[in-house]
Amino acid sequence: MLTVTVVDYGVGNLFSVRAALEYCGVDKVIFAKTESEIINADRLILPGVGAFMDGMNGLKEMSLIDPITRYVKTGNPILGICLGMQMLGTQSEEFGLHQGLNLIPGKVIKISSEDISGNSRKVPFVGWAELHLNTSDKFKPNILSDLSNKSAVYLVHSYHFVAESENHTLAYYDYYGLKVCAAIQRENIIGVQFHPEKSSKAGLGILKNFLSI
């Protein structure tokens, strides 16, 4: 039986994620609120919408930070979605400086409202964007491996993840000259800034690839 555990810490779009997972063939989706549910997971998803501070506070209040860290050390895969991806990083500048899970070194900063020429960008970014994939053999195979370059995904965000090492960047999208990180990976730790559950065929394919790890 194919089972996926989704961290339920009060900040996340849980039911659309569950619906997408079930469409992809998952037999059982567990909404985890306890240490044992997380530690014993085969595959773990950390979803999230909203502010970084609220997300980290939700994990702290439910004492889930240590279980997630211990789960990662088992080698089983974890997928952060949207805010969940950002919380995989070291820290965020959203509404002050806040510490993340520090599973992939990097900082979350605000999308600049101007490009280098002074032209305005709309923030938050809401809509579809084409992915530019990292074709390095280092990342093969990965959850984006069978996507064609410039496959479109759906995003909603005002802050973006800047990895310390480009070796951890799986894909980015171009927002008027700004390379915005769209997917990251460090060993069994994976994150996507976009919402695969809302990204049509491409997004469902990415979830299926995560299930095959």
C-alpha positions as CSV (number, residue, x, y, z in Angstrom):
1,M,0.0,0.0,0.0
2,L,1.4,3.4,-1.1
3,T,1.3,5.8,1.9
4,V,2.4,9.4,2.1
5,T,2.6,11.5,5.2
6,V,1.8,15.2,5.1
7,V,2.9,17.4,8.0
8,D,-0.2,19.1,9.5
9,Y,1.0,22.1,11.5
10,G,-1.9,24.5,10.9
11,V,-0.5,26.3,7.8
12,G,-1.1,24.5,4.6
13,N,-3.4,23.6,1.7
14,L,-3.8,20.0,2.9
15,F,-6.9,18.9,1.1
16,S,-5.8,19.9,-2.4
17,V,-2.5,18.1,-1.8
18,R,-4.3,15.0,-0.6
19,A,-6.6,15.1,-3.6
20,A,-3.6,15.3,-6.0
21,L,-1.8,12.5,-4.2
22,E,-4.9,10.3,-4.4
23,Y,-5.2,11.0,-8.1
24,C,-1.6,10.0,-8.5
25,G,-2.4,6.6,-6.9
26,V,-1.6,7.0,-3.2
27,D,-3.7,4.6,-1.2
28,K,-3.4,6.5,2.2
29,V,-2.6,10.1,3.1
30,I,-1.7,10.6,6.7
31,F,-2.0,14.2,8.1
32,A,0.8,14.0,10.7
33,K,0.6,16.0,14.0
34,T,2.9,13.8,16.1
35,E,6.5,12.9,16.4
36,S,5.9,9.2,15.7
37,E,3.8,9.8,12.6
38,I,6.7,11.8,11.1
39,I,9.6,9.6,12.2
40,N,7.8,6.5,10.8
41,A,6.9,8.0,7.4
42,D,8.0,6.4,4.2
43,R,7.6,9.7,2.3
44,L,7.1,13.1,3.9
45,I,5.6,16.3,2.5
46,L,5.9,19.7,4.2
47,P,3.2,22.0,2.6
48,G,2.6,25.6,3.5
49,V,1.0,28.9,2.6
50,G,1.4,32.3,4.2
51,A,4.2,33.9,6.1
52,F,7.5,32.2,7.0
53,M,7.3,33.2,10.7
54,D,3.8,31.7,11.0
55,G,5.0,28.5,9.5
56,M,8.0,28.1,11.7
57,N,5.9,29.0,14.8
58,G,3.4,26.4,13.9
59,L,6.2,23.7,13.8
60,K,7.6,25.0,17.1
61,E,4.3,25.0,18.9
62,M,3.6,21.4,17.9
63,S,7.2,20.3,18.6
64,L,7.7,19.0,15.1
65,I,11.1,20.6,14.2
66,D,13.2,17.9,15.8
67,P,11.1,15.0,14.4
68,I,11.4,16.4,10.9
69,T,15.2,16.8,11.3
70,R,15.4,13.2,12.6
71,Y,13.2,12.0,9.7
72,V,15.6,13.5,7.2
73,K,18.5,11.6,8.7
74,T,16.7,8.3,7.8
75,G,17.4,9.0,4.1
76,N,13.7,8.8,3.2
77,P,12.5,11.6,0.9
78,I,11.0,14.9,2.0
79,L,9.3,17.4,-0.3
80,G,8.6,21.0,0.7
81,I,5.9,22.8,-1.2
82,C,5.8,26.6,-1.5
83,L,6.3,27.9,2.1
84,G,7.4,24.4,2.9
85,M,10.3,24.7,0.5
86,Q,11.3,28.1,2.0
87,M,11.3,26.6,5.5
88,L,13.9,24.1,4.4
89,G,16.4,27.0,4.2
90,T,18.6,28.6,6.8
91,Q,16.6,31.8,7.4
92,S,14.0,34.3,6.0
93,E,13.9,38.1,5.9
94,E,10.1,38.1,5.8
95,F,8.7,40.4,8.6
96,G,12.1,40.3,10.3
97,L,14.8,37.7,10.5
98,H,13.6,34.2,11.3
99,Q,15.4,30.9,11.4
100,G,14.4,28.0,9.2
101,L,15.0,24.3,9.4
102,N,18.5,24.7,7.8
103,L,18.3,21.6,5.8
104,I,19.5,23.3,2.6
105,P,21.7,26.3,3.2
106,G,20.2,29.5,1.8
107,K,18.2,32.6,2.6
108,V,14.6,33.6,1.7
109,I,14.4,37.2,0.5
110,K,11.7,39.5,-1.0
111,I,11.3,39.5,-4.8
112,S,12.5,42.9,-5.9
113,S,9.7,45.2,-7.2
114,E,12.1,46.7,-9.8
115,D,14.4,45.1,-12.4
116,I,17.9,46.4,-13.1
117,S,16.6,48.9,-15.6
118,G,14.1,50.3,-13.0
119,N,11.1,48.7,-14.6
120,S,8.5,47.5,-12.1
121,R,7.7,43.9,-11.2
122,K,4.4,42.9,-9.7
123,V,4.8,41.5,-6.2
124,P,3.5,39.0,-5.2
125,F,4.1,36.9,-8.3
126,V,0.8,35.1,-9.1
127,G,0.4,32.9,-12.1
128,W,2.2,30.5,-14.4
129,A,5.9,30.5,-15.2
130,E,8.1,28.4,-17.4
131,L,10.8,26.3,-15.7
132,H,14.4,26.4,-16.8
133,L,15.9,23.1,-15.7
134,N,19.4,22.3,-14.4
135,T,20.7,19.7,-16.9
136,S,23.7,18.7,-14.8
137,D,24.1,15.0,-14.5
138,K,24.5,15.6,-10.7
139,F,20.7,15.9,-10.5
140,K,19.7,12.9,-12.6
141,P,17.3,11.3,-12.0
142,N,15.2,13.8,-10.0
143,I,11.5,14.7,-9.7
144,L,11.8,17.0,-12.7
145,S,13.8,14.7,-15.0
146,D,11.1,13.8,-17.4
147,L,9.8,17.4,-17.8
148,S,10.5,19.3,-21.0
149,N,12.4,22.5,-20.6
150,K,10.0,25.5,-20.1
151,S,7.2,23.4,-18.7
152,A,4.8,25.7,-16.9
153,V,3.9,25.6,-13.2
154,Y,1.7,27.7,-11.0
155,L,3.2,30.0,-8.3
156,V,2.0,32.4,-5.7
157,H,4.7,34.1,-3.6
158,S,6.4,37.4,-2.6
159,Y,9.6,35.9,-1.2
160,H,12.0,33.6,-3.0
161,F,14.7,31.1,-1.9
162,V,18.4,31.9,-2.7
163,A,20.5,28.8,-2.2
164,E,24.1,29.3,-1.0
165,S,25.2,26.8,-3.6
166,E,23.8,26.7,-7.2
167,N,24.5,23.0,-7.0
168,H,21.3,22.7,-5.0
169,T,19.1,24.5,-7.6
170,L,17.1,22.1,-9.7
171,A,15.2,24.8,-11.7
172,Y,14.4,28.5,-11.8
173,Y,12.0,30.8,-13.6
174,D,12.8,34.2,-15.1
175,Y,10.9,37.1,-13.8
176,Y,11.9,40.1,-15.9
177,G,15.6,39.4,-15.4
178,L,15.4,37.9,-11.9
179,K,16.3,34.2,-11.7
180,V,13.8,32.9,-9.2
181,C,14.6,29.5,-7.7
182,A,11.7,27.2,-8.4
183,A,13.1,23.9,-7.2
184,I,15.9,22.7,-5.0
185,Q,17.5,19.4,-3.9
186,R,20.1,18.3,-1.4
187,E,20.3,14.5,-1.3
188,N,16.9,13.3,-0.1
189,I,15.7,16.8,0.7
190,I,13.6,18.4,-2.1
191,G,11.6,21.6,-2.4
192,V,9.4,23.3,-5.0
193,Q,8.3,26.9,-4.8
194,F,5.4,26.2,-7.1
195,H,2.2,24.2,-6.2
196,P,2.4,20.9,-8.1
197,E,-1.2,20.1,-6.9
198,K,-2.3,23.2,-8.9
199,S,0.1,22.8,-11.9
200,S,-2.0,20.6,-14.1
201,K,-0.3,17.7,-15.9
202,A,3.2,18.8,-15.2
203,G,2.5,19.1,-11.5
204,L,0.9,15.8,-11.2
205,G,3.8,14.2,-13.1
206,I,6.2,15.8,-10.5
207,L,4.2,14.3,-7.7
208,K,4.2,10.9,-9.4
209,N,8.0,11.1,-9.7
210,F,8.3,11.9,-6.0
211,L,6.2,8.8,-5.2
212,S,8.6,6.7,-7.2
213,I,11.7,7.7,-5.2
